[in-house]
Amino acid sequence: MPNQANIPTSPSASDEQAPLRWTHSATGELSSENKLVIKKIGQLIKAGDRDRVRAIVRRWRPRDVIELMVNLPLKRARKLFFYMPAGAAAKVVAELNDDFRAALLEDATIDRLVEILDSLDPETGADALEELPEEVQERLLPQLQRANDILELKTYREESAGSIMTRKLVAVPPDWTLDQVVSEVRRNASVIKKISVVYVVDHDRRLLGYLKLRDLLLSPKERRAAEAMRTDPIVVSSEMDQEEVVRTTQNHALTSVPVVDTEHRLLGRITSDELQRVTRDEAEEDAHLMSGLSPEARPDAPVFSIVKTRLPWLLAGLLGATLSGTIVGSYEDEIAAAAILASFIPIVMSMAGNAGIQAATVAIQGIATGTLWIGDLPWRLGRELLGAMVNGLTAAIVLAVVVFGLGLVIELEAPLMLAGTAGLALFFVTLLAVAMGASVPMLLKHFGVDPAMATGIFITTGNDIIAVLVFFLVATNLYL
């Protein structure tokens, strides 16, 4: 049986016989039942029947409401969001990604935003507030109950450990008995969703150690926390970049990690949910950069924003394409003397682009996981070039055989020399493209530039220029 979110509906007889609910299928595809729910709720929203819509979704889980919103037109999703009580809306906001959250909150009134933000914990509230325009933030902050906590969180650098941590944790003094610790865990269980670790701190809140739940279960209850605690906590500083935090937790197989200041005082913790969100956001950002898009690009962006975030990348690509065209134009006489050469330009450019992007993608993944750094460049480049020699030689031989074979079928001038020229040019182009793809991401990282930019402009455009230049140099000196 599928997992279902049962809901009460309006008192009509037809609704009572067939209550609307959101179902979950094993395949993850939108079921026919859910399509019917989307249609009916969409009709109710269009009709402005606020009470019936609220009655339908009031017992749904936040995740079910989000799935419904995703499948509704944005205008109706906003109306559904505004129909919901502040507490329910806050639970939905807490589970939304940044883009969807910004889209839903865009048309909200100040009073409605105050209601929702006051229902959120300071960490989620700070994230939601960050998505709003500056003038809206300035109007909202004085009206929020926990404005001071949010302002303190905003002092941390964006995308640092301090900016993504939560203060919901259990910390106890070292002289407490484990029985007292267990009582403290129970007292906070309703506020903190996941408690897997209890931190032990001194009177200045400096982190001394930690207790796992198994320590609390297996140790005598009269034992002191200082005697039972583990004294080897892996910590991150509040200023550590969130990517580095993810690498640290992955390297030590941690599901959460404490955040400390320069004096080792416990400030908060970063949960597994937040680590997953950071991983997802960083992957999305890299995907944008690798596609030549700004990380701020959004599917619902207005026209001005689309132009602002995409045009610089398009112009950079245009500049590269112009340089490639200029190089081709400078060999006009050579092309006129042997027009067949023009047919090889897209071949070498495509090979250069593919080989360079493959090498760059592997390098970017290595940098992201912390397995590659600038000291690896000579070793890394050597391995990539060795692989490129094998791949390039194979591709060159295939191309040369194809060209020579065509020379037996159609009339070509010096087909053997043409085949050798095409193959040799392809070989050199592949080597250079791989060298650039393997090295540029690490060099960009070394100079503080996001290496994902490598595949967007440096690799694609750079390899196009190099490919046509190398091809014509080889062709001029061999074939012509």
C-alpha positions in Angstrom: 0.0 0.0 0.0 1.4 3.5 -0.8 2.1 5.9 2.0 -0.7 8.3 2.1 -1.4 11.7 3.7 -5.1 11.4 4.7 -6.9 14.6 4.9 -10.3 15.8 5.9 -12.2 17.8 3.3 -15.2 20.0 3.1 -18.4 18.6 4.3 -19.9 17.9 0.8 -21.1 14.3 0.3 -18.9 13.7 -2.7 -15.8 14.8 -0.9 -16.6 12.7 2.1 -16.8 9.6 -0.1 -13.5 10.4 -1.9 -11.3 12.5 0.4 -8.4 14.2 -1.4 -5.0 12.9 -0.4 -1.4 12.9 -1.7 0.0 9.5 -2.5 3.6 8.3 -2.8 4.5 5.7 -5.4 7.6 3.5 -5.4 8.7 4.9 -8.9 8.5 8.5 -7.8 6.3 9.3 -10.8 3.2 11.5 -10.5 0.3 9.1 -10.0 -3.2 9.5 -11.6 -4.6 10.1 -8.1 -2.2 13.0 -7.5 -3.0 14.5 -10.9 -6.6 14.5 -9.8 -5.7 16.2 -6.5 -3.7 18.8 -8.4 -6.6 19.5 -10.7 -9.2 19.8 -8.0 -7.1 21.9 -5.6 -6.1 24.1 -8.6 -9.8 24.6 -9.3 -10.5 25.5 -5.7 -7.7 28.0 -5.7 -8.9 29.6 -8.9 -12.3 29.9 -7.4 -10.8 31.6 -4.3 -12.3 28.9 -1.9 -9.7 29.5 0.8 -11.5 27.6 3.6 -11.9 24.4 1.5 -8.2 24.5 0.5 -7.1 25.0 4.1 -9.3 22.1 5.2 -7.8 19.8 2.6 -4.1 20.4 3.3 -4.2 21.1 7.1 -3.2 17.6 8.0 -0.7 17.1 5.1 2.9 16.7 5.9 5.1 19.7 4.7 6.8 17.5 2.1 3.4 16.6 0.6 2.4 20.2 0.4 5.7 21.1 -1.3 5.2 18.3 -3.9 1.7 19.7 -4.6 3.1 23.3 -4.9 5.8 22.2 -7.3 3.2 20.7 -9.6 0.9 23.8 -9.5 1.4 27.0 -11.6 3.6 29.4 -9.6 0.7 31.9 -9.2 -1.6 29.2 -7.7 1.2 27.8 -5.5 1.7 31.3 -4.0 -2.1 31.5 -3.3 -2.0 28.1 -1.6 1.0 29.2 0.5 -0.9 32.3 1.5 -4.0 30.3 2.4 -2.1 28.2 4.9 -1.9 29.2 8.6 1.4 30.8 9.6 2.6 27.8 11.6 1.9 25.3 8.7 3.4 27.8 6.2 6.6 28.1 8.3 7.0 24.3 8.3 6.8 24.3 4.5 9.3 27.2 4.3 11.8 25.3 6.5 11.9 22.5 3.9 12.1 24.5 0.7 15.2 25.2 -1.3 16.3 28.8 -1.6 15.0 29.4 -5.1 11.4 28.1 -4.4 11.3 29.9 -1.1 12.2 33.2 -2.7 9.6 32.7 -5.4 6.8 31.9 -2.8 7.7 34.8 -0.5 8.1 37.3 -3.3 4.5 38.7 -3.1 3.9 38.3 0.6 2.9 41.2 2.7 5.0 42.5 5.6 2.5 41.2 8.2 2.4 37.8 6.6 6.2 37.6 6.5 6.4 38.5 10.2 4.0 35.8 11.1 5.9 33.2 9.1 9.4 34.2 10.2 8.4 34.3 13.8 7.3 30.7 13.5 10.7 29.6 12.3 13.9 29.0 14.2 16.5 31.8 13.8 18.7 29.8 11.4 15.9 29.1 8.9 14.5 32.6 9.5 17.8 34.1 8.6 18.0 32.1 5.4 14.5 33.1 4.4 15.2 36.7 5.2 18.3 36.7 3.1 16.2 35.8 0.0 14.1 39.0 0.4 15.0 42.5 -1.0 17.1 44.7 1.2 14.3 47.2 1.8 12.0 44.5 2.9 14.6 43.1 5.3 15.0 46.5 6.9 11.2 46.8 7.4 10.9 43.2 8.8 13.8 43.0 11.3 12.5 45.5 13.8 9.2 43.6 14.0 10.6 40.1 14.5 10.6 38.6 18.0 14.1 37.0 17.5 15.7 39.8 15.5 18.8 39.8 17.7 19.5 36.1 17.1 19.0 36.6 13.3 21.3 39.6 13.2 24.0 37.7 15.1 23.7 34.9 12.5 24.0 37.5 9.7 27.4 38.6 11.0 29.0 35.3 9.8 30.4 35.3 6.4 28.1 33.9 3.7 28.6 30.2 3.1 30.7 29.8 6.2 30.1 27.2 8.9 28.7 29.9 11.2 26.1 30.8 8.7 24.7 27.3 8.3 24.9 26.0 11.9 22.0 25.5 14.2 22.0 26.3 17.9 19.6 23.5 18.7 21.8 21.1 20.6 22.2 19.5 24.0 25.3 20.7 26.1 25.9 19.6 29.7 28.6 20.4 32.3 31.2 17.7 33.0 30.1 17.0 36.6 26.6 15.9 35.7 25.6 12.3 36.1 24.5 10.4 33.0 21.1 10.2 34.6 20.9 13.9 34.6 22.1 14.0 31.0 19.4 11.5 29.9 16.8 13.8 31.6 18.2 16.8 29.7 18.0 14.9 26.4 14.3 13.9 27.1 13.5 17.5 28.0 14.9 18.8 24.6 13.5 15.9 22.5 10.4 17.8 21.4 12.5 20.8 20.2 15.5 19.1 18.6 14.5 16.6 15.9 17.7 14.5 15.8 19.8 14.1 18.9 22.7 11.7 18.3 25.4 13.5 20.3 25.5 15.3 23.7 28.3 17.8 24.1 30.2 18.4 27.3 31.3 21.9 28.0 32.9 23.8 30.8 31.5 26.9 32.6 32.9 29.1 29.7 31.2 26.8 27.2 34.5 25.5 25.9 34.0 22.1 24.3 35.6 19.3 26.4 34.2 16.2 24.7 31.0 14.5 23.7 28.7 11.6 24.5 27.0 9.3 22.0 23.6 7.9 22.8 25.1 4.4 23.2 27.4 5.9 25.9 24.3 7.0 27.8 22.6 3.7 27.4 25.5 1.4 28.2 27.2 3.3 31.0 26.1 3.3 34.7 23.6 6.2 35.2 25.5 7.5 38.3 28.7 7.9 36.2 29.9 11.5 35.6 29.8 12.9 32.1 33.5 13.8 32.4 34.3 10.1 33.0 32.2 8.7 30.2 32.8 11.4 27.5 34.9 11.0 24.4 37.7 13.5 24.3 38.5 13.5 20.5 35.8 15.6 19.0 36.2 16.7 15.3 35.3 20.4 15.2 35.0 23.1 12.6 35.6 26.8 13.1 32.7 29.2 12.5 34.7 30.8 9.6 35.4 27.6 7.7 33.9 27.5 4.2 30.9 25.2 3.9 32.5 23.1 1.2 35.4 22.4 3.5 32.9 21.5 6.3 31.4 18.9 4.0 34.8 17.4 3.1 35.7 17.3 6.8 32.5 15.4 7.7 32.9 13.0 4.7 36.6 12.3 5.6 35.6 11.4 9.2 32.2 9.8 8.4 30.3 12.2 10.6 26.6 12.9 10.5 26.9 16.2 12.3 29.8 18.4 13.5 30.1 21.0 16.3 31.1 24.5 15.4 33.5 26.4 17.7 35.0 29.9 17.8 38.7 30.8 18.0 38.7 30.0 21.8 37.1 26.6 21.3 33.7 27.7 22.7 30.8 25.7 21.4 28.6 27.9 19.1 26.4 25.4 17.5 26.3 22.3 15.3 25.8 21.5 11.6 23.3 18.7 11.1 23.2 16.0 8.5 20.2 17.7 6.8 22.2 20.9 6.4 25.2 19.0 5.1 23.1 17.4 2.4 21.6 20.8 1.5 25.1 22.3 1.1 26.2 19.4 -1.0 23.2 19.8 -3.2 23.6 23.6 -3.5 27.3 23.3 -4.4 26.5 20.8 -7.1 23.8 23.0 -8.5 26.2 26.0 -8.4 28.9 24.0 -10.2 26.4 22.8 -12.8 25.4 26.5 -13.5 29.0 27.5 -13.8 29.9 24.6 -16.1 27.0 25.6 -18.3 28.2 29.2 -18.5 25.5 30.5 -16.2 25.7 32.6 -13.1 25.1 30.8 -9.8 22.2 33.2 -9.2 20.3 32.1 -12.3 16.8 30.9 -11.5 14.1 29.3 -13.6 11.5 32.0 -12.6 13.9 34.9 -13.1 12.5 38.1 -14.7 13.8 39.1 -18.2 16.2 41.7 -16.8 17.8 39.2 -14.5 18.1 36.6 -17.3 20.0 39.2 -19.4 22.1 40.4 -16.5 23.3 36.9 -15.4 23.7 35.3 -18.8 24.8 38.0 -21.2 28.4 38.4 -19.8 29.0 34.7 -20.3 27.5 34.8 -23.8 29.7 37.8 -24.7 32.8 36.0 -23.4 31.9 33.0 -25.6 31.3 35.4 -28.5 34.8 36.8 -28.0 36.3 33.3 -28.1 34.3 32.4 -31.1 35.5 35.6 -32.8 39.1 34.8 -32.1 38.6 31.3 -33.5 37.0 32.8 -36.6 39.8 35.3 -37.0 42.3 32.4 -36.9 40.4 30.5 -39.6 40.1 33.7 -41.7 43.9 34.3 -41.5 44.3 30.9 -43.3 42.0 32.0 -46.1 44.6 31.3 -48.8 45.4 27.8 -47.4 41.6 27.0 -47.4 41.3 28.3 -51.0 44.2 26.1 -52.0 42.8 23.0 -50.4 39.1 23.5 -49.5 38.9 20.0 -48.0 40.7 21.4 -45.0 37.6 23.3 -43.9 35.7 20.0 -43.4 38.1 19.1 -40.6 37.6 22.2 -38.5 34.4 21.0 -36.7 36.1 17.6 -36.1 39.1 19.0 -34.3 37.1 21.6 -32.4 34.6 18.9 -31.2 37.4 16.5 -30.2 39.2 19.3 -28.3 36.0 20.3 -26.5 35.1 16.8 -25.5 38.6 15.8 -24.3 39.1 19.1 -22.4 35.7 18.9 -20.6 36.3 15.3 -19.6 39.6 16.1 -18.0 38.3 19.3 -16.4 35.2 17.5 -14.9 37.4 14.9 -13.3 39.7 17.6 -11.9 36.7 19.6 -10.5 35.3 16.5 -8.8 38.7 15.8 -7.3 39.0 19.4 -6.0 35.4 19.3 -4.6 36.1 16.1 -2.6 39.5 17.3 -1.4 41.5 14.5 -3.2 43.3 17.0 -5.5 45.3 20.1 -4.7 47.9 22.2 -6.5 50.8 20.0 -5.4 49.3 17.2 -7.4 49.5 19.1 -10.7 52.7 17.5 -12.1 51.6 14.0 -11.2 48.0 14.6 -12.2 49.1 16.2 -15.5 51.4 13.3 -16.3 48.7 10.7 -15.8 46.2 12.7 -17.9 48.7 13.2 -20.7 49.5 9.5 -20.8 45.9 8.7 -21.1 45.4 11.5 -23.7 48.3 10.0 -25.8 46.5 6.6 -26.0 43.1 8.2 -26.6 44.4 10.7 -29.1 46.5 8.2 -31.0 43.5 5.9 -31.3 41.2 8.7 -32.5 43.9 9.9 -34.9 44.4 6.5 -36.4 40.6 6.1 -36.8 40.4 9.5 -38.5 43.4 8.8 -40.8 41.9 5.5 -41.9 38.5 7.1 -42.6 40.2 9.9 -44.6 42.4 7.5 -46.6 39.4 5.3 -47.3 37.4 8.2 -48.6 40.4 9.0 -50.9 39.9 5.6 -52.5 36.2 6.4 -53.2 36.3 10.1 -54.0 39.0 12.2 -55.7 41.3 13.7 -53.1 44.6 15.4 -53.6 47.4 13.4 -51.9 45.0 11.3 -49.7 47.7 9.6 -47.8 49.3 12.9 -46.8 45.8 14.4 -46.0 45.1 11.4 -43.8 48.4 11.8 -41.9 47.8 15.5 -41.5 44.3 15.1 -40.1 45.4 12.3 -37.7 48.5 14.2 -36.5 46.6 17.4 -35.9 43.9 15.6 -34.0 46.5 13.9 -31.8 48.2 17.2 -30.8 44.8 18.9 -30.3 43.7 16.1 -27.9 47.0 16.4 -25.9 46.7 20.2 -25.5 43.0 20.1 -24.7 43.5 17.5 -21.9 46.5 19.4 -20.5 44.4 22.5 -20.3 41.4 20.6 -18.8 43.5 18.9 -16.2 45.5 22.0 -15.1 43.2 25.0 -15.4 40.7 24.0 -12.7 43.6 23.5 -10.1 45.2 26.8 -11.2 41.9 28.6 -10.8 41.4 27.1 -7.4 44.9 28.1 -6.4 44.1 31.8 -7.3 40.8 31.8 -5.5 38.5 31.4 -8.5 35.8 28.7 -8.5 37.2 25.9 -10.7 33.8 25.0 -12.1 34.2 28.1 -14.3 36.9 26.1 -16.2 34.4 24.2 -18.3 32.3 27.2 -19.0 34.7 29.6 -20.7 38.3 28.6 -20.3 38.0 25.1 -21.6 35.3 25.3 -24.2 36.4 28.6 -25.8 40.1 28.2 -25.2 40.2 24.7 -26.7 38.3 26.0 -29.8 41.0 28.6 -30.4 43.8 26.1 -29.8 42.2 23.5 -31.9 41.9 25.6 -35.1 45.4 27.1 -34.6 47.1 23.8 -34.1 45.2 22.2 -37.0 46.2 24.9 -39.5 49.8 25.0 -38.3 50.0 21.2 -38.9 48.2 21.4 -42.2 50.3 24.3 -43.5 53.6 22.6 -42.7 52.6 19.1 -43.9 49.8 19.0 -46.3 50.3 22.3 -48.2 
